[in-house]
Amino acid sequence: MGSTAQGTLQNPLLKVPVITLYFWTSKLVITAMGEATSDFLVAHANPYLAVTGCGILFAVSLLLQIRKTHYHPVYYWFAVIMVSIFGTQIADVAHVVVGIPYRFTTATFLVALAAIIAAWKFSEKTLAIHSVHSTRRELFYWAAIVATFSLGTAAGDMTASSLGLGYFSSGLLFAALFAVAILAYLMMDTWEVASFWTAYILTRPLGASVADWLDKPTLSGGLGIGTSAVSGILATSVILILVFLRISRVDDPNRRTSRTPG
């Protein structure tokens, strides 16, 4: 059977990007933008309408992504952007509106992520990122991503607020942990899956800590730049990154002639 737009049964087209420096850079910038945008919406819009609207946009972005037969940077990263904003709002609503302590929400989202990963492994027999090419695997993938964003948000807020580290110190802490996870991902093949998801979780509190440090008032431990300016700068950066990825295709897994099997 020849190759088609759908791929072949032996070599199906992948739906997620190659894990490179471009991936982690995009993820960190989008994470920071999601935090700043969420804070902006909370401050300048009705929080209930903001959460509802972002939830609808998230559902639309995920539907568009799943309907694609192969990886497309605009659709994929648009879904990540909406997860970044909506996932942040989920964790924030749980604490600010419902009043659940950060320690409890962190533990809850950690259990939820573990349950999703376990169900994914039981159903698909693999957690390899190189094998996300079917709708069911992609649904597990996005469910895990939503859980990582909510977990990362709660964990970052817990260290900055509940543990009193502040935004800058929290950023340094998560940057160090992220570096360790990336080194493990690059150097230890047997821990590839575990180190990838650990690094993925850590990008959320790392990016959020940086965004909070930039936009929060000086009395709260930030630089006081403001959510409007920070979210605007980061949104512009995200657009430039997406244009680059769309034109260059440097992170397109289906562009390569060989891939690691799932």
C-alpha positions in Angstrom: 0.0 0.0 0.0 1.4 3.4 -0.9 1.7 6.4 1.4 -1.4 8.6 1.6 -2.5 11.7 3.5 -3.6 9.4 6.2 -0.3 7.5 6.4 -0.1 3.8 6.2 -1.0 1.1 8.8 2.7 0.4 9.3 3.8 4.0 9.4 0.8 6.2 10.5 1.2 9.9 10.6 1.9 11.4 14.0 -0.2 14.1 15.7 2.3 15.6 18.1 5.6 17.5 17.4 9.1 16.2 17.7 10.5 16.8 21.2 13.3 19.4 20.6 14.5 22.7 21.9 11.7 24.3 19.8 9.1 22.2 21.7 10.3 23.2 25.2 10.7 26.9 24.2 7.2 27.0 22.7 5.8 25.3 25.8 7.5 27.6 28.2 6.4 30.8 26.4 2.9 29.6 25.9 2.7 28.6 29.6 3.8 32.0 30.7 1.3 33.6 28.3 -1.5 31.4 29.6 -0.8 32.5 33.2 -0.7 36.2 32.3 -3.8 36.0 30.1 -5.7 34.2 32.8 -4.8 36.9 35.3 -5.7 39.6 32.8 -9.2 38.0 32.2 -9.8 37.6 36.0 -9.0 41.3 36.5 -10.8 42.8 33.5 -13.7 40.4 32.9 -16.5 38.5 34.6 -14.6 35.4 35.9 -17.5 33.1 35.3 -18.0 34.3 31.7 -14.2 34.2 31.2 -14.0 30.5 32.3 -17.0 29.5 30.3 -15.7 31.3 27.2 -12.2 29.8 27.5 -13.8 26.4 28.1 -15.7 26.6 24.9 -12.6 27.8 23.0 -10.6 24.9 24.5 -13.2 22.4 23.3 -13.2 23.9 19.8 -9.4 23.9 19.7 -9.3 20.3 20.8 -11.9 19.3 18.2 -10.0 21.0 15.4 -6.7 19.3 16.5 -8.3 15.8 16.8 -9.9 16.2 13.3 -6.5 16.8 11.7 -5.0 13.6 10.3 -1.4 14.7 11.1 0.6 17.2 13.1 0.0 20.8 12.2 1.7 23.4 14.4 -1.1 26.0 14.3 -3.8 23.5 15.4 -1.6 21.7 17.9 -0.2 24.8 19.6 -3.6 26.6 19.5 -4.9 23.6 21.6 -1.9 24.0 24.0 -2.6 27.7 24.3 -6.2 27.1 25.3 -5.2 24.3 27.7 -2.7 26.8 29.2 -5.4 29.4 29.8 -8.3 27.1 30.7 -6.1 24.7 32.8 -4.9 27.7 34.8 -8.5 28.9 35.4 -9.6 25.5 36.6 -6.9 25.5 39.3 -7.5 29.1 40.2 -11.3 28.7 40.5 -10.8 25.7 42.7 -8.8 27.8 45.1 -10.1 31.4 44.7 -13.8 30.7 44.2 -14.3 27.4 46.0 -11.7 28.0 48.6 -9.8 24.7 48.4 -6.2 25.0 49.8 -3.4 24.8 47.3 -1.9 21.7 49.0 -5.2 19.8 48.5 -5.7 20.9 44.9 -2.0 20.0 44.1 -2.6 16.5 45.6 -5.9 16.1 43.8 -4.5 17.0 40.4 -1.5 14.7 41.0 -3.8 11.8 41.7 -5.9 12.7 38.6 -2.8 12.7 36.4 -1.6 9.4 37.8 -5.0 7.9 37.1 -4.9 9.1 33.5 -1.4 7.8 32.9 -2.3 4.5 34.4 -5.5 4.2 32.2 -3.4 5.2 29.1 -0.8 2.6 29.8 -3.4 -0.1 30.5 -5.4 0.7 27.4 -2.6 1.3 24.9 0.4 -0.6 26.4 2.7 2.3 25.7 3.1 5.9 26.9 5.6 6.7 24.1 5.1 10.2 22.7 6.4 8.9 19.4 3.2 6.8 19.1 0.4 9.3 19.4 -1.3 8.6 16.0 -4.8 7.3 16.9 -7.8 9.2 18.3 -7.9 7.2 21.5 -4.2 7.8 22.2 -4.6 11.4 21.4 -7.5 11.8 23.9 -5.3 10.2 26.6 -2.5 12.6 25.6 -4.7 15.7 25.9 -6.3 14.5 29.1 -2.8 14.2 30.6 -1.9 17.6 29.3 -4.9 19.2 31.0 -4.0 17.5 34.2 -0.4 18.6 34.0 -1.4 22.3 33.5 -3.8 22.2 36.5 -1.3 20.4 38.6 1.5 22.8 37.7 -0.7 25.8 38.4 -1.6 24.5 41.8 2.0 23.5 42.6 3.4 26.8 41.5 0.8 28.8 43.6 1.5 26.5 46.6 5.3 27.2 46.6 4.9 30.9 45.9 2.0 31.6 48.4 1.5 28.7 50.8 5.2 28.0 51.3 6.2 31.6 51.1 8.9 31.3 48.5 7.6 34.1 46.3 7.5 34.2 42.5 11.3 34.7 41.8 12.5 31.9 44.2 9.7 29.6 42.9 10.9 30.2 39.4 14.5 29.3 40.3 13.3 26.2 42.1 11.3 24.9 39.2 14.0 25.9 36.7 16.5 23.7 38.5 14.0 20.8 38.7 13.2 21.3 35.0 16.9 21.1 34.1 17.3 17.9 36.0 14.2 16.3 34.2 15.5 17.4 30.8 19.0 15.9 31.5 17.3 12.7 32.5 15.2 12.7 29.4 18.3 13.3 27.2 20.7 10.9 29.0 18.6 7.9 30.3 16.5 6.1 27.7 14.9 3.9 30.3 13.4 6.9 32.0 12.4 8.7 28.8 8.6 8.7 29.4 8.8 9.5 33.1 11.3 12.3 32.6 9.3 13.8 29.7 6.1 14.0 31.7 8.0 15.3 34.7 9.6 18.1 32.6 6.2 18.8 31.0 4.6 19.3 34.4 7.4 21.5 35.6 7.1 23.8 32.6 3.8 25.0 34.0 4.9 26.3 37.4 8.2 27.6 35.8 6.5 29.6 33.1 3.8 30.8 35.5 6.3 31.9 38.1 8.2 33.9 35.5 4.9 35.5 34.3 3.8 36.3 37.8 7.2 37.8 38.7 7.0 40.0 35.7 3.4 41.2 36.0 2.6 41.2 39.7 2.9 44.4 41.8 6.2 45.1 43.5 4.5 44.8 46.9 3.6 41.2 46.0 7.1 40.4 45.0 6.8 41.1 41.2 8.3 43.7 38.9 5.0 45.4 38.4 4.9 45.4 34.6 1.2 44.5 34.6 -0.8 41.7 33.1 -1.8 43.7 30.0 1.7 44.4 28.9 3.1 41.0 29.8 0.3 39.0 28.2 0.6 41.2 25.1 4.4 40.7 24.8 4.0 37.0 25.3 1.1 36.7 22.9 3.2 38.4 20.2 6.1 36.0 21.0 3.8 33.0 20.6 2.5 34.3 17.2 6.1 34.7 16.0 7.0 31.2 17.2 4.0 29.7 15.4 4.8 31.5 12.2 8.4 30.1 12.4 7.3 26.6 13.1 4.7 26.6 10.3 7.2 27.8 7.7 10.2 25.9 8.8 8.5 22.6 9.8 11.5 21.9 12.1 9.3 20.1 14.6 7.2 18.1 12.2 7.6 14.4 13.0 6.1 13.3 9.6 8.8 15.3 7.7 11.5 12.9 8.9 12.2 9.7 7.1 12.7 7.7 10.3 11.1 7.8 13.7 11.5 6.0 17.0 8.8 3.3 17.1 6.0 3.7 19.6 
